[in-house]
Amino acid sequence: MVTDPISDLIIRLKNASNAGKASVLVTGSKFTENVAHALKKSGYISKVEKRKGAPLSEGLELGLVYFDKEPRIHDVERISKPSRRIYLKAADIRTFRSGFGNSFLSTPRGVLVDAEARKLKVGGELLFRVW
């Protein structure tokens, strides 16, 4: 049983991209699907598909993105954990790695990338960072 589905999602993406896989299967829920769509919108993954079937092959299938055989996801960092939640106001959201990385926030408007949350002037829980 997975106690932190977001950590599981981002670590599976990182490991699959480092292994050179074309896609990865992750456990599916509404929240992980929203996070996956935010990752797709920012260009880290290419597809999000729900899979139904046998219990071991059920979930979300995520396609990975590569540039010149180099994975788009180099590393990930989980910020807000179940043991310690980190919340930011809209004014406190800063760029990450000079704009070469992205922070993902859970806001009242859904899961957003840092630039989009600043544009909409909405804060929330800082979930993780990808670069």
Helices and strands as residue ranges (DSSP letters): H 5-19, E 23-26, H 30-41, E 45-51, G 55-57, E 59-64, E 66-67, E 70-71, E 76-78, E 87-88, G 90-92, G 97-99, E 102-107, E 110-113, H 114-120, E 124-130
